[in-house]
Amino acid sequence: MSNGTQSLAGKVAVVTGGAGGIGVATVEAPAVAGAQAVLADDTAKAAAEKPAAQGL
């Protein structure tokens, strides 16, 4: 990547609390860098909807 970010292709990022505002941003960063992002949250509906709304 030319922006100084390390490629995370082939890696998996697991984020807990991923449905909240900071959690969604935390999931977004490794996903943009090429990782498979897995999020966990105690609110299953929000965990599915929020990242999907951002195209993640």
C-alpha positions as CSV (number, residue, x, y, z in Angstrom):
1,M,0.0,0.0,0.0
2,S,1.3,3.4,-0.8
3,N,-0.1,5.2,2.2
4,G,2.3,3.7,4.7
5,T,-0.3,1.2,6.0
6,Q,0.8,-2.4,6.3
7,S,-1.2,-4.9,4.3
8,L,-3.2,-7.3,6.4
9,A,-4.1,-9.6,3.6
10,G,-4.5,-13.2,4.8
11,K,-4.9,-12.1,8.4
12,V,-8.0,-12.2,10.7
13,A,-8.9,-9.4,13.1
14,V,-11.3,-10.2,16.0
15,V,-12.9,-7.2,17.6
16,T,-15.1,-7.4,20.7
17,G,-17.7,-4.7,21.2
18,G,-17.7,-4.3,17.5
19,A,-21.3,-2.9,17.1
20,G,-20.6,0.4,19.0
21,G,-19.2,3.6,17.4
22,I,-15.6,2.9,18.3
23,G,-16.0,-0.8,17.7
24,V,-17.2,-0.2,14.1
25,A,-14.2,2.1,13.4
26,T,-11.9,-0.6,15.0
27,V,-13.4,-3.2,12.6
28,E,-13.1,-0.9,9.6
29,A,-9.3,-0.3,9.9
30,P,-8.1,-3.9,9.4
31,A,-10.9,-4.6,6.9
32,V,-9.7,-1.7,4.7
33,A,-6.1,-3.0,5.1
34,G,-7.2,-6.4,3.7
35,A,-7.9,-8.5,6.8
36,Q,-11.0,-10.6,7.4
37,A,-12.7,-8.7,10.2
38,V,-14.8,-10.7,12.7
39,L,-16.8,-8.7,15.3
40,A,-18.4,-9.8,18.5
41,D,-21.0,-7.9,20.4
42,D,-23.7,-8.8,23.0
43,T,-26.3,-7.1,20.7
44,A,-26.4,-9.5,17.7
45,K,-28.7,-7.3,15.6
46,A,-26.5,-4.2,15.9
47,A,-23.4,-6.3,15.3
48,A,-24.8,-7.4,12.0
49,E,-26.4,-4.1,10.9
50,K,-23.9,-1.4,11.6
51,P,-20.9,-2.7,9.7
52,A,-23.1,-3.9,6.9
53,A,-24.5,-0.3,6.5
54,Q,-20.9,0.8,6.0
55,G,-20.2,-1.9,3.4
56,L,-18.0,-4.0,5.7
